[in-house]
Amino acid sequence: MSRSLRADAQANYNRLLEVAAQVFAREGADTSMKAIAAEAGVGIATLYRRFPTREDLIEATYRSRTDLLCDSASKLLGDLAPVDALRTWMERFVDYMLTKQGMADALPAILATRDGLRLHSREALTGAVTGLLAAGTSSGDFRADVSPSDVLMALGGITLISGHEHQRELATRLISLLLDGLVAHAGAAPPD
């Protein structure tokens, strides 16, 4: 958003994005705008004043979820050891992807037509993983040869598989396997 909102208007805006993320994850992007407004506790006019089209709401929800996820990486590192911070962030990534899957039908067209949205997301996610890996490498917890891109690709695969199987707990088990591969083991030779 380009201009500052009053505190109550900002609270409504944030609430709409939070509820939209939950509803899109649960019911998909075609859900009723009126239902989103009602669940957020605002009038439909308030929703349309902030998001004139469904695409505007989907874009804002996607951007907001991406930013919240990426911003959480540094906060996690402030509270947790690098391995625990990365594990928690990966779990949040899976939940983020489940929300994104709820918008799957509409999101490709939005990503293709909204300048910079795809690049913004890619750079933000890569930056978050880079920071988490760097902290773990610096502490000696993670191998030094790990690429942030590889971690994101693996996480994408985990999300795809567990989402297809409708088994959220499968994602947690696969995250543990991925983390085991990232952890530096004393005396282990680096892979070829």
Contacts in CASP RR format, 6 or more apart in sequence:
PFRMAT RR
TARGET T0000
AUTHOR 0000-0000-0000
METHOD contacts of the structure
MODEL  1
MSRSLRADAQANYNRLLEVAAQVFAREGADTSMKAIAAEAGVGIATLYRR
FPTREDLIEATYRSRTDLLCDSASKLLGDLAPVDALRTWMERFVDYMLTK
QGMADALPAILATRDGLRLHSREALTGAVTGLLAAGTSSGDFRADVSPSD
VLMALGGITLISGHEHQRELATRLISLLLDGLVAHAGAAPPD
1 13 0 8 1.000
4 10 0 8 1.000
5 13 0 8 1.000
12 40 0 8 1.000
12 42 0 8 1.000
12 46 0 8 1.000
12 50 0 8 1.000
13 50 0 8 1.000
15 40 0 8 1.000
15 41 0 8 1.000
15 42 0 8 1.000
16 36 0 8 1.000
16 37 0 8 1.000
16 40 0 8 1.000
16 42 0 8 1.000
16 46 0 8 1.000
16 47 0 8 1.000
16 50 0 8 1.000
16 51 0 8 1.000
16 57 0 8 1.000
17 60 0 8 1.000
17 61 0 8 1.000
17 64 0 8 1.000
18 40 0 8 1.000
19 36 0 8 1.000
19 39 0 8 1.000
19 40 0 8 1.000
20 36 0 8 1.000
20 40 0 8 1.000
20 57 0 8 1.000
20 58 0 8 1.000
20 60 0 8 1.000
20 61 0 8 1.000
21 61 0 8 1.000
21 64 0 8 1.000
21 65 0 8 1.000
21 99 0 8 1.000
22 39 0 8 1.000
22 99 0 8 1.000
23 31 0 8 1.000
23 35 0 8 1.000
23 36 0 8 1.000
23 39 0 8 1.000
24 31 0 8 1.000
24 58 0 8 1.000
24 61 0 8 1.000
24 99 0 8 1.000
24 102 0 8 1.000
24 103 0 8 1.000
25 98 0 8 1.000
25 99 0 8 1.000
25 101 0 8 1.000
25 102 0 8 1.000
27 102 0 8 1.000
28 102 0 8 1.000
28 103 0 8 1.000
28 105 0 8 1.000
29 54 0 8 1.000
29 58 0 8 1.000
29 102 0 8 1.000
29 103 0 8 1.000
29 104 0 8 1.000
29 105 0 8 1.000
29 106 0 8 1.000
29 107 0 8 1.000
30 105 0 8 1.000
30 106 0 8 1.000
33 44 0 8 1.000
33 47 0 8 1.000
33 48 0 8 1.000
33 54 0 8 1.000
33 57 0 8 1.000
34 44 0 8 1.000
36 47 0 8 1.000
36 57 0 8 1.000
37 43 0 8 1.000
37 44 0 8 1.000
37 46 0 8 1.000
37 47 0 8 1.000
40 47 0 8 1.000
47 57 0 8 1.000
50 60 0 8 1.000
51 57 0 8 1.000
51 60 0 8 1.000
54 106 0 8 1.000
55 106 0 8 1.000
55 109 0 8 1.000
55 110 0 8 1.000
58 103 0 8 1.000
58 106 0 8 1.000
58 107 0 8 1.000
58 110 0 8 1.000
59 110 0 8 1.000
59 114 0 8 1.000
59 117 0 8 1.000
61 99 0 8 1.000
61 103 0 8 1.000
62 100 0 8 1.000
62 103 0 8 1.000
62 107 0 8 1.000
62 110 0 8 1.000
62 117 0 8 1.000
62 121 0 8 1.000
63 117 0 8 1.000
63 120 0 8 1.000
63 121 0 8 1.000
65 96 0 8 1.000
65 99 0 8 1.000
65 100 0 8 1.000
66 96 0 8 1.000
66 120 0 8 1.000
66 121 0 8 1.000
66 124 0 8 1.000
66 125 0 8 1.000
67 124 0 8 1.000
69 89 0 8 1.000
69 92 0 8 1.000
69 93 0 8 1.000
69 96 0 8 1.000
69 125 0 8 1.000
69 128 0 8 1.000
70 124 0 8 1.000
70 125 0 8 1.000
70 127 0 8 1.000
70 128 0 8 1.000
72 89 0 8 1.000
72 92 0 8 1.000
72 128 0 8 1.000
73 85 0 8 1.000
73 89 0 8 1.000
73 127 0 8 1.000
73 128 0 8 1.000
73 129 0 8 1.000
73 131 0 8 1.000
73 132 0 8 1.000
74 131 0 8 1.000
76 84 0 8 1.000
76 85 0 8 1.000
76 88 0 8 1.000
76 89 0 8 1.000
76 132 0 8 1.000
77 85 0 8 1.000
77 131 0 8 1.000
77 132 0 8 1.000
77 135 0 8 1.000
78 85 0 8 1.000
79 85 0 8 1.000
80 88 0 8 1.000
81 139 0 8 1.000
81 141 0 8 1.000
82 132 0 8 1.000
82 135 0 8 1.000
82 136 0 8 1.000
82 138 0 8 1.000
82 139 0 8 1.000
82 141 0 8 1.000
82 142 0 8 1.000
83 136 0 8 1.000
83 141 0 8 1.000
83 142 0 8 1.000
83 179 0 8 1.000
83 183 0 8 1.000
85 132 0 8 1.000
85 135 0 8 1.000
86 132 0 8 1.000
86 133 0 8 1.000
86 136 0 8 1.000
86 142 0 8 1.000
86 179 0 8 1.000
86 182 0 8 1.000
87 175 0 8 1.000
87 176 0 8 1.000
87 179 0 8 1.000
89 128 0 8 1.000
89 129 0 8 1.000
89 132 0 8 1.000
90 155 0 8 1.000
90 175 0 8 1.000
90 178 0 8 1.000
90 179 0 8 1.000
91 171 0 8 1.000
91 172 0 8 1.000
91 175 0 8 1.000
93 155 0 8 1.000
93 159 0 8 1.000
94 155 0 8 1.000
94 158 0 8 1.000
94 159 0 8 1.000
94 162 0 8 1.000
94 168 0 8 1.000
94 171 0 8 1.000
94 175 0 8 1.000
97 155 0 8 1.000
97 156 0 8 1.000
97 159 0 8 1.000
98 159 0 8 1.000
98 163 0 8 1.000
98 168 0 8 1.000
100 107 0 8 1.000
101 163 0 8 1.000
110 117 0 8 1.000
111 117 0 8 1.000
111 118 0 8 1.000
112 118 0 8 1.000
125 152 0 8 1.000
126 148 0 8 1.000
126 149 0 8 1.000
126 152 0 8 1.000
127 148 0 8 1.000
129 148 0 8 1.000
129 151 0 8 1.000
129 152 0 8 1.000
130 148 0 8 1.000
133 142 0 8 1.000
133 146 0 8 1.000
133 148 0 8 1.000
133 151 0 8 1.000
133 182 0 8 1.000
136 142 0 8 1.000
137 143 0 8 1.000
137 144 0 8 1.000
137 146 0 8 1.000
137 184 0 8 1.000
140 184 0 8 1.000
141 183 0 8 1.000
141 184 0 8 1.000
142 182 0 8 1.000
142 183 0 8 1.000
142 184 0 8 1.000
143 181 0 8 1.000
143 182 0 8 1.000
143 183 0 8 1.000
143 184 0 8 1.000
143 190 0 8 1.000
144 184 0 8 1.000
145 190 0 8 1.000
145 191 0 8 1.000
146 182 0 8 1.000
151 178 0 8 1.000
151 182 0 8 1.000
154 178 0 8 1.000
155 175 0 8 1.000
155 178 0 8 1.000
158 171 0 8 1.000
158 174 0 8 1.000
158 175 0 8 1.000
158 178 0 8 1.000
159 171 0 8 1.000
161 170 0 8 1.000
161 174 0 8 1.000
162 168 0 8 1.000
162 170 0 8 1.000
162 171 0 8 1.000
162 174 0 8 1.000
163 171 0 8 1.000
END
